């Protein structure tokens, strides 16, 4: 019996679309009756006498404000047809009534004080005629622009009417404010956001107008031949169309290098560099290369406007998915309720509140079943959500949309508190912006499979620096083994050197950074400050700083080293790169040197334990397996991401992963920003090229300084040269040492170019002359 009654109740409920059509039809009828209403011609109404009666009733009660009611009815009917019932409907209806009454009072005041304007609506509104005999006979007409009842409240009530209580000025102020406030609440308009948009639009229009005016001044319009002759006599030059030879322009001193200048057409001799000398590091003490006083930060107008995706049935679909999720859990015997729903750019998160006694792990095991019932590509279950008594279920959004770089940039630049090295990363599931400071990280590790959004993320990080920092504030070192990803940034004034593409160039750059780090620490020690921020904020003491044996710069800029395709570099020379990277990651934070490593193969051979321990901040895009996710994040989850910028962000100092959608920036936007910067200032490299440094010189000099010589090296050298036998077993037998030490001595002899490298089963060749005086014992002792 109860089932039948519930079915009858459901059948009596009118569908929202039907209600919307009914409301829309009634509103259109009222609109037609109002448009064709003439007070003195009932038969001319489009809907006949019934239409004239409707028009008379609305005009009598509300006057011209009747059109507001019609507009509200059309909007509400259209929303009901789309099954998008507006939220907070009672409060919105109340706001609309306040708006309508306020407009009625203001229209009546207009009719009373501006009779000529009110007369324009003579046949459209209810009009009353009055005849007075005192103090002298005269007649008048009253146009009820805001309706008769409210005109009565405005003026006709004796003593306590609004005109007597507030006066016309008070009525204008009171009801204008109430009308504006109710309109803002009704339309859900945010004043700050609207103000910013208005400000940016006015600036854009102003710049366009100024550009048009400058173009007009540069190219004036000439109407007659006499004007041409007068201009020619004033300027004493030939007109453009009469010039036979173009005017030769003097060559500029500043020359911007392009990609064509970097082609290997002209082969130059490799630059011999001695990294053991401290001159390189001393010359690199953040001395500002060039004058950047006139440098301008690229404006946000160079970037594309954010694209907005229409979401007509979003709330209906989310409600349906929440019901499916709740029914799925109930079918497996799990009693739970879906609470808050957060809809992000590409991910929707449902907060599931299980009943008392339900194990969280039981929900976790149903991941595939929930994905099947929700028809989702992949889902991620957070059991539980940190800080909440709920389980999170994340599924792909129905209407995905891009995260605009311009939107995050404007939001960051509007904040009062600025960061030293800002990184604009993306937006979370709840729609909050993810903006972090690299100086607090202080190093970042990025990993993800091909096509997951890793390269876009690297470009976004670079653009975050370029759009917020001057060349004398942050310098960049870029290593790109692919040779195509980062090369567009070569000609930037922010670059310390051209983009590095060779493994030995990467080793040279990292070794240079280690030297620079040591030099900066020496400067901080001499001045007694702890970090780069304290150094830049110090009070400069010229006498003290000039007395020191190290040149002290006025300011230190931060250095950000960005290494793309780190796995390829590690395959080429892992033993050479791991040590300088670990040293920089351990010590370089205080002196403003930061590393960003990006790789698409997150294996243990690439991300070693030594490197991983010094990179607390990590960004993981979609990877192939759970093992790769554990290598990057020490947790699973990256294997179930969607790709195309969907990422997990591990902030420094916490173990809580933040799922967010990465910012997207197109190649056109990058080219516009790079061109804007390069047109202001040419590149002024501190190092001409790290790739042109010879690896042998770097490794030998570095090894000579860092590794102490074995005490048996001289004996091994004499034995090998005198006997002509260069083998590990020979040194073991003659020097009575183990295999490891003998192999180390052989490596040292090879690095000193005493013996050749191993060539299969062939014996090593002796590369020095036995008669060389430098090999004699007395000479060896003298050199030592």
Residue, then its C-alpha position, 0 to 999 in steps of 0.5 A: x500500500x505504501x509503494x502505491x501511495x509513493x508512486x502516486x505522489x511521484x506521478x503528481x509532481x510536475x517535471x521541472x522542464x514542464x514547469x519551466x515551459x509553463x512559466x516561460x509561456x506565461x511570462x511571454x504572454x505578459x510581455x506581449x500584453x505590456x509591449x502592445x498596451x496603450x491606455x487609450x486603445x484597448x482593442x489594439x492590444x495584441x492579446x485583445x481585452x485579456x491582454x489589455x487587462x493584464x497590461x493595465x494590472x501590471x502597469x497599475x501595480x508596478x509601472x515600468x518596473x513590470x519589465x523587471x518582473x518579466x525579465x526575472x520570469x524569463x530567466x527563471x523559466x529558462x533555468x527550469x527548462x535546463x533543469x538548473x534550479x538556482x541555489x538559494x532561491x528564497x533569498x534570491x526572490x527576496x532580493x528581487x522584490x527589494x530591487x523591484x520596489x526600490x526601482x518603483x520608488x525611484x521611478x515615481x520620484x522621477x515622474x514627480x520631478x522630471x515631468x517632461x521625461x514622464x510624459x514620454x510614457x503617457x500612453x504606456x502607464x496608468x495616468x491620472x488627471x487632477x483639477x484644483x480650484x485653490x489657490x487658483x483653478x488649474x489642472x495637472x496630470x500624474x504619470x505613475x511610472x512606478x505604480x499607483x500603490x507605491x506612489x501613494x506611499x511616496x506622496x499621498x499619505x498625509x504627514x507620514x509619506x516618504x517625501x515628507x520623512x526622507x525628502x527626495x535626496x534621502x529617497x534617492x540615496x536610500x533606494x539607490x543603495x538598496x537597488x545596487x546591493x540587491x542586484x549584486x546579491x541577485x547576480x552573485x557579482x564579486x566587486x573585487x573581481x569585477x573591479x580588477x577586470x574593469x581595471x585591466x580592460x581600461x588599461x588595455x583600451x588605453x594602450x590601444x588608443x595610445x598605440x593608434x595615436x602614435x601610429x597616426x603621428x608617425x604616419x600623418x595623412x596628407x590630402x594635397x600636393x601642396x602639403x607634400x611639397x611643404x613637408x619635403x621642404x621642411x624635412x629636406x628628404x625625398x618621399x618614400x616612393x621616390x627613394x632609389x636607395x634605402x638609407x643606410x643605418x649605423x650598426x648597433x653595438x648591441x647584437x642579439x644572438x639567434x639560433x642561427x648563430x649557434x649552428x656549428x658552421x664555424x668550428x672554433x677551438x675548444x676553450x681550455x678551462x682550468x677550474x682549479x683556479x678560483x678566478x672563474x668563481x670570483x668573476x661569477x660573484x653575482x656582479x650585475x651584467x649590464x644595466x637593467x634600470x630600464x628593464x620592464x617585467x613582461x605584462x600579463x597582456x602578452x598571455x592568452x585569456x582563460x578559456x571558459x567551458x560552459x557547464x549547463x548540467x553540472x549540478x545535475x550530473x554531480x548529484x547523479x554521480x553522488x547517488x551512484x557512488x552511495x548506491x555502489x557502496x550500499x550494494x557491497x554492504x557499506x553504509x555511507x553518505x556523500x557529503x561535500x563535493x569539490x569540483x576542480x578543473x579536471x578532477x571532482x572529489x566526493x567526501x564520503x562519510x562512512x557509518x560507525x564501524x565501517x573499516x576504511x580499508x574496505x572502501x579502498x579495496x572497492x576502487x575498481x568496482x566504483x570506477x566501473x559503476x561511475x564509468x570513470x577512466x580511473x579513480x583515486x581513493x584517499x582513505x582517509x582525508x587528512x584532518x577530516x572524518x571522511x574518505x575522498x573519492x576523486x574521479x575525472x570531471x565531466x566538463x574539464x577545463x584548462x588552468x590558465x597561466x594568466x589567471x594565476x599570474x594576475x592572482x599572484x601579482x595582486x598579492x602584497x607579499x611577494x616570493x623570492x622565486x615564485x613558481x605557479x604550479x596549478x589548481x587543486x581539486x577544490x579550485x585553490x591556486x598552488x603557488x610555491x616559493x622555490x627558495x623555501x623548497x629549496x630544490x624540486x624533482x619532477x618526474x612523469x611519463x611521456x605525454x603526461x605534462x612534464x615538459x609543459x610544467x618545466x616551461x611553466x616554471x621558467x615562465x613563472x620566473x621570467x614574468x616576475x623577476x628581473x635579470x639582475x635578480x635571478x639567473x638561469x642555467x639550463x641543461x637540455x640533452x634533447x636540444x629542442x625543449x629549452x633552446x628558445x630561452x638561449x638569448x634571454x638576458x637571464x641566462x648565465x650561459x647558452x643552453x647546455x646540450x652535452x653531458x660534459x657541458x652539464x658536468x662543467x656547469x655543475x662543477x662551476x656551480x659548486x665553485x660559485x657556492x663555495x665562493x658565496x659561502x666565503x663572502x657570507x663568512x667574511x661579512x658575518x651573515x647567514x644567507x643571501x637574504x641577509x646579505x642583500x638587506x645588509x647595510x653596506x660598509x665600504x671600508x670593511x668590504x674594501x679591506x677584505x681579500x675577496x671582492x664583495x658585490x652589492x647584491x647577490x642574485x639567485x641562480x636556478x639550474x634547470x636540468x631536463x631529461x636527467x635520465x639521459x645525463x645519468x646514463x652518459x656519466x652518472x658517477x660524474x654528475x651525482x657528486x656535484x648535484x648532491x653537494x649543491x642540493x645539500x649546501x646551496x640553499x643559503x646562498x640562493x642556488x636552486x636545482x630543478x631536475x626533470x626526468x621521464x624515467x624514474x628508476x632507482x638508477x636515475x633517482x638515486x638515494x643520495x639525490x632523492x634524500x636532498x630533494x624534499x619537494x617533488x612533482x609526479x605526473x602520470x607514471x607507468x607503475x606503482x613502483x615508479x610512483x613509490x620511487x618519486x613520492x614514497x607513496x602510490x597514486x601517480x600511476x592512477x593519474x589522468x595525464x595531460x597535466x594531472x599531477x601530485x605535488x609533495x610540498x616541503x616539510x610535509x608528507x601530504x600529497x596535493x592533487x592538482x591540475x598543472x598550468x597550461x601555457x602555449x608555445x605562442x605565449x612563450x614566444x611572445x614573452x621571450x621576444x618581449x624580453x629579448x627586445x629590451x636587452x641582449x644576452x650577456x653571458x658570464x660563461x661563453x659556453x659550457x659545452x665548449x669546455x673539454x671534458x678531459x681538462x675538467x675531469x683531470x683538474x677536478x680530480x687533481x683538487x678533490x682526490x688525494x694522490x695514493x702514497x704508492x702512486x710514484x712506485x706504481x708509476x716507476x714500475x709500469x714505465x720501467x717494465x712496460x707492464x701495465x696490469x692490475x695483477x702486476x701491481x698487486x703482485x709487486x706492491x703486495x696490495x689488494x685488487x681494489x687499490x691496484x685498480x684504483x692506481x691503474x685508473x689514476x695512471x690512466x687519468x694522468x695519460x701515463x697508460x692507455x685505456x683498456x682495449x678488450x683483451x689487449x695489454x695497455x700501452x705506455x704513453x710516456x717516454x721512460x727516459x723522461x726526467x720527470x719520472x726519475x725519483x729525485x724529480x718526483x720528490x722535488x715536485x712533491 
